Amino acid sequence: MSTAPAIADNFTVFGIDISKYQGDEINFLNKQSDGLTFIICKATEGITYTDSSFKTNWPAIQAKGFVRGAYHFYHCDDDPAKQVANYLGVIGEVEKTGFPPIVDFEETSIDPGIDKTAIQPNLLQFLTLLEQKTGRKPLIYTDNNTANAYLTDPAFAAYKLWIADYNATLTLPNVWKSQPWTLWQKSANYTLNNQLNDFDVFNGDAAAFATFIQNS
């Protein structure tokens, strides 16, 4: 049984994000009974890694009728262009019926010994290359602590935000204070079929979500 109504509150468009850590959960999900609109799965990390469940999750999400997205876990000590190549080499074409490319940037993205002055320009290079190659502007996943420490360049405000914040009241990173958030990962304890998931809500109704997918 899902606990969507209690967690979703007033949000009507919500989904989950999955990776190898959810095992074969995708096989048990049902769009009609679970109430999810979208599912985002991990695709790649760094310059060589592919999530072991991606090849199963990616086609199954689409086959089951969910709007799908795929994210890349960014590593600061890896070449930005090679990370773009890894991500696109694994997911193929980024179709207009799903999410734009997603980059996951969090505390463990900051590899030990990295030149911290290069973090922001290199990440912006990654985002620019990804947009150039796909024709779609990437979405950034991050949390407040990481963003406020490392994503301080106003240029990041041009990218839509998927914010991880498990507090009852949402707080946005400084760069995005004047921007509307797009996705809010508001729980890491959402249960579907006895499997724990991250729970994500969209900032808008079904029509706004359709517009976001079409225009992003």
Order of alpha helices (4+ residues) and beta strands (2+ residues): alpha-beta-alpha-beta-beta-alpha-beta-alpha-beta-alpha-beta-alpha-beta-beta-beta-alpha
